[in-house]
Amino acid sequence: MRFKLLLFLFLVGCSATPTAAKSEITEPAPEYVPPEGPQELLVTSLGVWTDDVLLYEERAVLAEALIQRINTGDIGAFTAERYAVAKARWDGFLRGEYPNGKQCTDVPSPNATDRALQPEAPELDARIDCKEGCRLRVTVYDRDENQNKLADLLLDLPQDQNQWANAIHQNSFKPYPKSKGAGGLGIGGYNAFDLNEPKISLKFAQLSPNWNIETKQLTPLFQPHVDKFLACGDSNKQIWRDWWANNHILQVDATGRVTNCEQAIEDHLPRPTFACFCNVIESSVNFGPGDQNRRLRTQIDILMPKRANDGMSPAPNNDGLRRSAWLNSSEASGDDPLSKAIGVNALAYNAFQACFKHLPGREMEVEVPVEFVIDAQGTTESVAAQWPGAIPPDFAQCATPILKTADFACPMNKTATLQTTLKVSVYK
């Protein structure tokens, strides 16, 4: 899935630079000029959204069929590695195996690692959905800031998913029609502040057609075991080098026992509690008798009562303004091949909460250049921040020791120097 990490968007209403006169002539952006010869694509996991729940081995067959079509030139002048090769590399990343032979216990996501190591490769985004008949959409994006679409194609699929692989091999691609827009997805749930005890929340729950229950009947099967799920730890307090919710896919036998528990997206990291949640489900949750090979796909969360504020709360003087400070790790640069990948969640999202009282009671947005020197395991050895005059000295004094606690994923080299920015904002 095409994904770009966007933490916050701010509209800036003024600038220190005078506005150009309307008569000023500006040069148009240069048109995209494709290189000569086929381009090697950055392969990402295949998304499948249907009335059924597909396991990895079933999705992989479809992905391999698509790769074969790509390598015959049917979508343009592109080539792509086999999906099995990409999956083996992703699995290697998850085991802490870097391409240069280095072993690491704290790795960035496979997707972020691939993007860092293949910075020029156009990105392949492929997904199947059955909202209006089953269709495979294949989009190729270039990797510059404009994210130009180099290809955007559609292939019709039959309703019988057992015929999808053959259809991908044989059916013709056609241009994807221009979007007419669509409504947003409404997501309901519990308000954590209304809870008196921890509550299991199953988000985006999807059942295969051979179940005899509805999704709303699932939570009572999980809730009696909430203490076991809590014993797995709090994902919000554990370092997670990713941002993309990686759902559990459960396979259930005729007795109601879970026989397989796997992640839904191959090139992203599961949450730190993922494997432990699988163990709890397999040992404690029973779905009752029914058809063999039932499947469930869901995101399992634990809602806690009176959860602490989110680190972007009003200052103690209750002036109605919110404060935030975060490292822009996705735009980091440096002397390590993985500079753009290893900074995800290097600091907790609420790390600077104690410093917000030092920020002024007026709207502002400031980027502070910061340079980190980290060791082979990602631990910060030194940090240097260039605090501009717009940042109060008391905030800088409070924030500097926190920056020194930044904990990065392993670089590929023995040590690394990273340059990034700390974005400090006060806003309504």
C-alpha positions in Angstrom: 0.0 0.0 0.0 1.3 3.4 -0.8 2.0 5.1 2.3 3.5 8.3 3.3 4.0 9.2 7.0 2.1 12.5 7.7 2.1 13.3 11.4 0.5 16.8 11.3 -0.5 19.4 8.7 -0.5 23.0 9.6 -1.8 26.0 7.6 0.6 28.9 7.9 -1.1 32.2 7.4 1.8 34.5 7.2 5.4 34.5 6.1 8.5 36.7 6.7 9.0 36.7 3.0 7.1 39.4 1.0 4.4 38.0 -1.4 5.5 38.1 -5.0 3.7 40.5 -7.3 0.9 39.0 -9.4 2.7 40.0 -12.6 5.8 38.0 -11.7 6.4 35.2 -14.3 7.2 31.8 -12.8 8.6 28.8 -14.6 6.3 25.8 -14.9 7.4 22.6 -13.2 9.4 20.4 -15.6 7.4 17.5 -17.1 8.3 14.0 -16.0 10.7 12.4 -18.5 10.8 8.6 -18.2 14.3 7.1 -18.3 15.4 4.8 -21.0 14.8 1.1 -20.5 12.5 -0.6 -17.9 12.5 0.6 -14.3 12.8 -1.7 -11.4 9.8 -1.2 -9.1 9.7 -0.9 -5.3 7.5 -3.9 -4.4 5.0 -3.4 -1.5 2.5 -5.8 0.0 -0.7 -6.5 -1.9 -3.8 -5.2 -0.4 -6.9 -7.3 -0.6 -10.3 -6.0 0.6 -13.2 -8.4 -0.1 -16.0 -10.2 1.6 -13.6 -12.9 2.5 -10.4 -12.9 4.6 -7.3 -14.1 2.7 -4.2 -15.6 4.3 -0.7 -14.7 3.2 -0.2 -17.8 1.1 -3.4 -16.9 -0.9 -2.5 -13.3 -1.3 1.0 -14.3 -2.4 -0.3 -16.3 -5.3 -2.2 -13.3 -6.6 0.9 -11.0 -6.1 3.1 -13.4 -8.0 0.6 -13.4 -10.9 0.7 -9.7 -11.0 4.5 -9.6 -10.9 4.6 -11.9 -13.9 2.3 -9.5 -15.9 4.6 -6.6 -14.9 7.7 -8.4 -16.2 6.0 -9.0 -19.5 5.7 -5.2 -20.0 1.9 -5.3 -19.8 1.6 -2.2 -17.5 4.6 -0.2 -19.0 8.3 -0.2 -19.0 8.8 -1.7 -15.6 10.2 -4.8 -14.0 9.7 -6.2 -10.5 11.3 -8.9 -8.3 9.3 -12.0 -7.4 7.0 -11.5 -4.5 8.6 -14.5 -2.7 12.0 -12.7 -3.0 10.6 -9.5 -1.5 8.9 -11.5 1.3 12.1 -13.3 2.1 13.9 -10.0 2.4 11.1 -8.5 4.6 11.3 -11.6 6.9 15.1 -11.1 7.1 14.6 -7.6 8.2 12.1 -8.8 10.9 14.8 -11.2 12.1 17.3 -8.3 12.3 19.3 -9.3 9.3 20.7 -6.4 7.3 21.9 -6.7 3.7 25.5 -6.0 4.7 25.4 -8.9 7.2 24.9 -6.8 10.3 22.6 -8.3 13.0 20.3 -6.0 14.9 17.6 -6.5 17.6 15.8 -3.2 17.0 15.0 -2.8 13.3 12.9 -0.3 11.3 9.9 -1.5 9.3 10.7 -3.5 6.1 8.7 -1.0 4.1 10.8 1.9 5.5 14.0 0.0 5.0 13.2 -0.8 1.4 12.3 2.8 0.7 15.6 4.0 2.2 17.7 1.5 0.3 15.8 2.0 -3.0 15.3 5.8 -3.0 14.9 6.2 -6.8 12.7 3.1 -7.5 9.1 3.9 -8.5 6.6 2.5 -6.0 4.2 -0.3 -6.9 0.8 0.0 -5.2 -1.6 -2.9 -5.9 -4.9 -3.6 -4.3 -8.0 -5.7 -4.9 -11.4 -4.6 -3.7 -14.9 -5.9 -4.4 -17.0 -2.8 -3.6 -18.4 -2.5 -7.2 -17.5 -5.9 -8.6 -14.1 -7.3 -7.9 -11.2 -5.3 -9.4 -7.4 -5.1 -9.2 -6.0 -1.6 -9.3 -2.3 -1.2 -10.1 -0.7 2.2 -9.6 3.0 3.1 -10.0 4.2 6.3 -8.4 7.5 8.1 -8.9 9.3 9.0 -5.7 9.7 12.7 -6.0 7.7 15.1 -3.9 5.0 15.4 -6.5 4.2 11.6 -6.4 3.4 11.5 -10.1 1.4 8.5 -11.3 3.5 6.7 -13.9 0.7 4.1 -14.4 -2.8 3.7 -13.0 -4.6 0.7 -14.4 -7.6 -1.5 -13.6 -8.2 -5.2 -14.2 -11.7 -6.8 -13.8 -11.9 -9.9 -11.7 -14.6 -12.6 -11.5 -16.6 -13.0 -8.2 -15.1 -16.4 -7.6 -11.7 -15.6 -6.0 -10.4 -19.1 -6.9 -10.3 -17.7 -10.5 -8.5 -14.5 -9.6 -5.0 -15.7 -10.4 -6.0 -16.9 -13.8 -7.8 -13.6 -14.5 -4.7 -11.6 -13.5 -2.7 -13.7 -15.9 -5.1 -13.4 -18.8 -7.4 -10.4 -18.5 -6.6 -7.0 -20.1 -5.7 -3.9 -18.1 -7.6 -0.7 -18.8 -7.0 2.9 -17.6 -8.4 3.6 -14.2 -11.3 6.1 -14.4 -10.9 9.5 -12.8 -12.2 9.6 -9.3 -15.6 11.2 -8.6 -14.9 11.4 -4.9 -16.3 9.3 -2.1 -17.6 9.6 1.4 -15.3 9.1 4.4 -15.2 6.0 6.6 -17.0 6.4 9.9 -15.5 4.5 12.8 -17.4 4.1 16.0 -16.2 2.8 19.3 -16.1 3.4 23.0 -15.0 6.7 24.6 -12.1 5.7 26.9 -13.1 8.4 29.4 -16.5 6.6 29.9 -14.9 3.3 30.9 -14.6 2.0 34.4 -12.4 -0.9 33.5 -10.1 -2.0 30.5 -12.1 -2.8 27.5 -11.2 -5.0 24.5 -11.9 -3.2 21.2 -12.0 -5.0 17.9 -11.5 -2.4 15.2 -12.3 -3.1 11.5 -13.4 -6.6 12.3 -14.1 -8.7 9.2 -15.4 -12.3 9.1 -15.2 -14.8 6.3 -18.7 -15.7 4.9 -18.8 -19.1 6.6 -19.4 -17.8 10.2 -22.6 -18.2 12.0 -22.2 -15.1 14.2 -21.9 -11.3 13.6 -18.9 -9.1 14.4 -20.7 -7.5 17.3 -20.7 -10.9 19.0 -16.9 -11.2 19.0 -15.9 -8.8 21.7 -17.6 -10.9 24.5 -15.4 -13.8 23.5 -12.3 -11.7 24.1 -13.3 -9.6 27.1 -13.1 -12.3 29.8 -9.3 -12.6 29.0 -8.6 -8.9 29.1 -6.1 -9.4 32.0 -4.1 -11.8 29.9 -4.0 -9.3 27.1 -2.9 -6.6 29.5 -0.1 -8.8 30.7 1.4 -8.6 27.2 2.3 -4.9 28.0 1.1 -1.6 26.8 1.9 -1.0 23.1 1.8 2.7 23.8 4.7 2.4 26.1 6.8 0.1 24.0 8.9 1.3 21.0 7.2 0.4 17.8 9.2 1.3 14.6 6.2 1.6 12.5 3.0 3.6 12.0 0.7 1.3 10.1 -1.8 -0.8 12.1 -1.1 -4.4 11.2 -4.2 -6.4 11.9 -4.4 -10.0 13.2 -5.7 -12.6 10.8 -7.0 -15.6 12.7 -7.8 -19.0 11.2 -10.4 -21.0 13.2 -11.2 -24.8 13.1 -14.5 -26.6 13.5 -14.2 -26.7 17.3 -13.7 -22.9 17.5 -9.9 -23.1 18.3 -7.5 -20.7 16.6 -5.0 -22.7 14.6 -3.2 -19.9 12.9 -2.5 -16.2 13.8 -0.7 -14.1 11.3 -0.2 -10.4 10.4 -2.2 -8.9 7.6 0.6 -6.8 6.0 3.9 -8.4 5.1 6.1 -5.4 4.7 5.3 -3.6 8.0 6.1 -4.3 11.6 3.4 -5.7 13.8 2.9 -3.9 17.1 5.2 -5.1 20.0 2.3 -7.0 21.6 1.3 -8.8 18.4 2.9 -12.2 19.1 1.8 -12.2 22.7 -1.8 -11.4 21.7 -1.6 -14.4 19.3 -0.5 -16.6 22.2 -3.4 -15.4 24.4 -5.9 -16.0 21.6 -4.6 -19.4 20.7 -4.6 -20.6 24.3 -7.7 -18.9 25.7 -10.2 -17.7 23.1 -12.6 -20.1 21.6 -15.2 -19.2 19.0 -17.4 -22.2 19.4 -18.3 -24.9 16.9 -18.9 -24.1 13.3 -17.4 -24.5 9.9 -13.8 -25.5 9.4 -11.4 -22.8 8.2 -13.3 -19.7 9.4 -11.2 -16.5 9.3 -11.3 -13.3 11.2 -9.3 -10.1 10.5 -9.3 -7.4 13.1 -7.2 -4.8 15.0 -7.1 -5.7 18.7 -6.8 -2.7 21.0 -7.3 -2.3 24.8 -9.1 0.9 25.8 -8.0 2.1 29.2 -10.2 4.2 31.5 -9.2 7.8 32.1 -6.3 7.6 29.7 -3.7 10.3 30.1 -3.8 13.2 27.7 -2.2 12.9 24.3 0.8 15.1 24.7 -0.7 17.9 22.7 -2.9 19.4 25.4 -3.6 23.0 26.5 -0.9 24.6 28.6 -1.4 24.8 32.4 -2.6 28.4 32.0 -5.7 27.1 30.0 -5.3 29.6 27.2 -7.1 27.4 24.7 -3.9 26.7 22.7 -2.4 23.3 22.1 1.3 22.5 22.1 3.2 19.8 20.2 6.8 18.9 19.6 8.0 16.0 17.4 11.0 14.8 15.5 10.5 14.8 11.7 12.3 11.5 11.3 10.9 10.6 7.9 12.9 13.5 6.4 16.1 12.8 8.2 19.4 12.8 6.2 22.8 11.5 7.2 25.8 9.3 6.4 23.9 6.0 6.9 21.9 4.2 4.1 19.0 3.9 6.6 18.9 7.5 7.8 15.3 8.0 6.7 14.1 4.7 8.2 15.6 4.4 11.7 14.1 7.5 13.4 10.5 6.3 13.6 9.3 6.7 17.2 12.8 7.5 18.4 11.1 9.7 21.0 7.7 9.1 22.5 4.9 11.3 21.1 4.4 12.9 24.5 8.1 13.2 25.4 8.2 17.0 25.6 4.9 17.4 27.7 6.7 18.8 30.7 8.3 21.5 28.6 5.2 22.9 27.0 4.6 25.3 29.9 7.6 27.2 28.6 6.1 27.9 25.2 4.4 31.3 24.6 0.7 31.9 24.6 0.5 32.7 20.9 0.4 30.6 17.8 3.7 29.6 16.3 5.4 26.9 14.3 9.2 26.6 14.4 11.6 24.0 13.0 14.7 23.4 15.1 17.6 21.8 13.2 19.0 18.8 15.3 22.0 16.6 14.7 22.3 13.2 16.4 25.3 10.9 16.6 24.2 7.4 17.4 26.0 4.1 18.0 25.7 0.7 16.3 22.5 -0.1 18.2 20.9 3.3 17.7 21.6 4.8 21.1 22.2 8.6 21.1 25.8 9.4 21.9 25.6 13.2 21.4 23.0 15.7 20.1 23.3 19.3 19.0 20.3 21.5 18.4 20.3 25.0 16.8 17.7 26.8 18.9 16.3 29.8 17.0 15.4 33.0 18.8 11.7 32.2 18.5 12.1 29.3 21.0 12.2 30.4 24.6 15.5 29.5 26.4 13.5 27.7 29.1 12.0 25.4 26.6 15.4 24.7 25.0 16.9 24.0 28.4 14.0 21.6 29.2 14.0 19.9 25.8 17.8 19.3 25.3 18.1 16.5 27.9 15.0 14.8 26.4 16.6 14.9 22.9 19.6 13.1 24.4 17.3 10.2 25.3 16.3 9.6 21.7 16.5 5.9 20.9 16.8 5.0 17.2 16.6 1.7 15.4 20.0 0.2 14.4 21.8 2.0 11.6 23.5 -0.1 8.9 26.9 1.3 9.7 28.8 1.0 13.0 27.9 4.6 13.9 25.7 7.2 12.2 25.2 11.0 12.1 21.7 12.1 11.4 20.3 15.5 10.6 16.6 16.2 11.2 14.3 18.8 12.7 12.3 19.1 15.8 8.9 20.7 14.9 7.6 22.9 17.8 4.0 24.2 17.4 1.5 26.2 19.3 -1.9 26.2 17.7 -5.7 26.3 18.3 
